Amino acid sequence: MIPESAVQKFRESLRGQSFCPGEQGYDAVRTVPNAMIDRRPAIIARCVGAADVIACVRFAREHDVLVSVRGGGHSVAGKSVCDGGLMIDLSAMKGIRVDPVRRTVRAEAGLKLAEFDRETQAFGLATTLGLVPNTGISGLTLGGGFGNLMAKHGLALDNLIGVDVVTADGGLLTANASENEDLFWGIRGSSGNLGIVTSLEYRLHEVGPVLGGAVFFPVAKTKDALLFFREFAETIPDELVIQAGAFTTPDGVQVFGVAACYCGSSLSEGEKVLTPLRKFDSPIADIIGVMSYLQVQSMFEPFFPPGRYTYVKSNFVRALNDEAIQAMAEYAGKSPSPYTFAPFIEHWHGAATRVGVTDTAFAHRHYSYNFMAWSSWDGPSDSEKNIQWTRECWEAMHPFLATGSYVNYVSDEGDAFARAAYGPNYDRLVALKDRYDPTNFFRMNHNIKPSLAAPAATSA
Ligand SMILES: Cc1cc2nc3c(=O)[nH]c(=O)nc-3n(C[C@H](O)[C@H](O)[C@H](O)COP(=O)(O)OP(=O)(O)OC[C@H]3O[C@@H](n4cnc5c(N)ncnc54)[C@H](O)[C@@H]3O)c2cc1C
């Protein structure tokens, strides 16, 4: 228990707001999009700058309090919110400055994808971010960052030039290619294990308009569509990113959809590239067309409203052979929930896969596909059957999956699963953890355990 006077003094020291249980605003701030997560921090600090973040780290250290760090709050495992500790909420840190001449942007850690894209697109620029506009730039970038520009420009973290980071001792470091290079290496893939990033600098690229949208097939055609998808994926250029999966449209039709975004400068070339997809079989609908980059980036928004229960199983694919495709086809259209995207497959290729496995902490550079069973439903009474179905769908694919998984999609599956998410870079990350966070102060994440970790208290 921390003396009330110390809590009061800490709260008064912040420039941003803070919330304790029972106070107005507390419930809204502790709530994250995945309704499965219902945790109650003892204090929430809504930071407005690096000084607030430093104050939080020093307070938590002094009083031995568990911390969690919230960027956009989209971690399916709910890693941004803790029970009984201090939640360091960065979501009010929204500063952003584009340098259109150097083609760079400095962005604070609380920005969401849509906010970031809007500012950079004002100059016709963009960098790789994810597909759902409400996701936070921080968590997404620190874990990887798969998105529409990844084949042409790399993952989000491949576009990082540098970060400011508050480390476990409460100091602030700059990490980039020439300062604290080891920390910069680790930040790019270690998903918040090494410190609290307060701002991120990215490289930008000229982007838009694009050819974007999706083609939908009857769910019964999943197997044929997947066989085509695999063949098509082998031929496409870096300008095109595609994903495919079974889901239910808002008007209740079960479909197998292939989403596409072509970001090249010649849209007539894009039309040619996309022709085989648009000519394949007899689609129910084809909504591919010329659109702004902001439009393609908001395409998935209606499918992921906050407040649904969500559970995800995901791994990279070792072999997308005919048997794997058959296994996926057998589960298409069978989910107990109309909000589920499963089975779902992302095609990883191009620039993101040409970076060396050890060049950044993000190790999974040589897989062509990432498999997901992404289940969402309305309320707790449906949890058991949906979680069970998700596991069965993943089990059916298990023989074809790699052990490695994308850390940003991992639900809480225990230490071994988290370890596999860091793949062959795990030991080097442990060495960095020993150096920058030897007591495992930052452990509300898919955790990299320091070799010398001493357990710390968990409540305020
Ligand atoms: C609907 C939906 C769609 C998604 N689509 C994509 C996609 O297209 N591409 C993709 O790559 N991923 C996608 N993701 C996964 C997404 O990248 C992760 O959930 C990511 O963690 C979200 O970041 P966040 O800041 O919103 O999350 P948070 O829950 O706030 O944070 C996630 C983790 O990062 C840590 N963290 C956050 N900010 C910081 C910081 N500034 N410093 C240190 N640690 C920090 C947190 O403590 C936590 O451990 C999606 C997720 C959802 C729910």
The ligand as a Gaussian input file, in Angstrom:
#p B3LYP/6-31G(d) Opt

LIG

0 1
 C       -8.845000      -4.637000     -35.099000
 C       -7.358000      -4.813000     -35.184000
 C       -6.722000      -4.711000     -36.416000
 C       -5.343000      -4.851000     -36.518000
 N       -4.741000      -4.726000     -37.748000
 C       -3.392000      -4.821000     -37.832000
 C       -2.730000      -4.646000     -39.080000
 O       -3.350000      -4.397000     -40.104000
 N       -1.386000      -4.774000     -39.110000
 C       -0.653000      -5.049000     -37.999000
 O        0.558000      -5.149000     -38.098000
 N       -1.253000      -5.215000     -36.806000
 C       -2.602000      -5.107000     -36.708000
 N       -3.209000      -5.290000     -35.495000
 C       -2.408000      -5.668000     -34.352000
 C       -1.812000      -4.421000     -33.716000
 O       -0.622000      -4.106000     -34.385000
 C       -1.471000      -4.704000     -32.246000
 O       -2.654000      -4.984000     -31.551000
 C       -0.734000      -3.532000     -31.616000
 O       -0.235000      -3.961000     -30.397000
 C       -1.642000      -2.349000     -31.419000
 O       -0.951000      -1.250000     -30.923000
 P       -1.662000      -0.277000     -29.887000
 O       -0.733000       0.820000     -29.578000
 O       -3.026000       0.053000     -30.376000
 O       -1.874000      -1.286000     -28.685000
 P       -1.643000      -1.243000     -27.115000
 O       -2.585000      -2.292000     -26.607000
 O       -1.766000       0.102000     -26.562000
 O       -0.161000      -1.740000     -26.993000
 C        0.284000      -2.993000     -27.426000
 C        1.577000      -3.364000     -26.694000
 O        2.572000      -2.401000     -26.993000
 C        2.967000      -1.716000     -25.802000
 N        3.076000      -0.299000     -26.135000
 C        2.144000       0.486000     -26.742000
 N        2.624000       1.713000     -26.927000
 C        3.880000       1.719000     -26.429000
 C        4.896000       2.700000     -26.341000
 N        4.715000       3.918000     -26.829000
 N        6.064000       2.356000     -25.777000
 C        6.272000       1.104000     -25.303000
 N        5.352000       0.137000     -25.358000
 C        4.169000       0.439000     -25.923000
 C        1.866000      -1.983000     -24.806000
 O        2.322000      -1.900000     -23.478000
 C        1.425000      -3.367000     -25.178000
 O        2.270000      -4.329000     -24.612000
 C       -4.590000      -5.137000     -35.371000
 C       -5.227000      -5.266000     -34.115000
 C       -6.594000      -5.089000     -34.026000
 C       -7.276000      -5.246000     -32.693000

